[in-house]
Amino acid sequence: MVTVYGIPNCDRVRAARQWLERQAVDYRFHDTRADGLTRTQLEDWAARLGMDTLLNRRSTTWRQLPENERADLTDATAIELLLTHPTLLKRPLLDAEGTLSVGFDETAWAQALEQ
């Protein structure tokens, strides 16, 4: 099953979903704000992709965090932040049968869907 993680009002998520529909890809959308994320998911993704790939340090949510929460992050503290503030996840995140891709890139997504 192909799953797209993100928030529905994000422009990049909307573009990715429209692209998937044009490609006739059957997928499930997981709203990270409404449906949340699990510690197990985040630990797996961090191990496979690295926290720098997952954590959106350019987001409004990140900028609104107190400095002490942003300083000296470890994977464990970053996971806690993502559990509390799921909009910190870079988006969209594509999980195509276990192949992960963060951010919408047509070429990367096409390759992920082929595997």
N, C-alpha and C positions, 0 to 999 in steps of 0.2 A: 504494500500500500504506500502511496505517495502522500506525504503530509507536508503542508506548508505552515510554518509557525510565524506569527506576526500579529499586528493589530490592523483591524479593517480600514482605519482611516489613514494609514500610511501610504504615501504615493508609490513608493517602491513595491510595497506589498500588492497594491492594486494592479500595478503594471505586471508584476509576476503572475498574478492570478489570471489576468486577461490573456497573457501569453500562453499559459497552460491551457486555457479554454480554447484558444485558437489552434493549439497543437492537439486538441482532443484528448488531453491527458486527464484520466480520472484521478482526482485527488481529494484529500480531506483538508479543510482549513482549521487550524487550531489557533484560536484567539488567545494569545498569551496573557492578556490582561484579564479577560473574563474566565478563561479555563485554567489559567495558572501553569506553572511548570513544576516538575518534581526534582528533588535533590538527585535522584538516580539519573534522570535525563541529563541534568547539568553536569554532573560528575563525569558521565560518559562523554558528553560533547567536549568538555574541557580536556579530558585525556586524549581525545582524538584530534581536536582542532587547536587546542591552546586557548587560554582565557583571553589573550589579546584579540583573538578572532571573534570571540563571543560577546565581549563586553563593549558596548557602544559608549565610548568616552566623549563623543561629540553631541550626545543627546541632551535635550532640555532637562530631563530627569537627572542626568549625571551632574550638570552644572548647578542644579538646585540642591544637591546633597551637601551637607556640611563638610568642610575640609577634612575633619578628623575621620570621616567615613571613607573618603577618597584616598587618603594617604596610606602608604605601606600596605597595599592590598596583597593578600595571598590568594591562591585559588579558593581556599575555604571561605575567606571573608567575602570574596567576590561572589561566590555561590550564594551566600547569605543575602547579599545585596540583590542578586537576581531573583531570589525567591520572594523577597519583600517588594521589589520594584521590577516586575517582569518586562517593563518597557525599556530596561537597560540592555536587553538582548538585541544584538545587531540583527537587522531584519531586511528581508525575509530569510528564514532558515528553511532550506529544503531538505527533507529526509526522504530519499528515493530508495526504498528497500535497504536502508542502512548506509547508503552513500550520502554524505552530507555536503551541503554547499551553503555558504553564508553570503548574503547580498545577492541581488538579482543581476545575473550575467547570462544572457541567452546561450552563449556557447558553453559555458560551464554547466548550465542546467541541462542542455541537450545531451552533453556527455554523461552527466549523472543519471539521466533517465535511460540512456542506452545500456547501462551496466546491469 
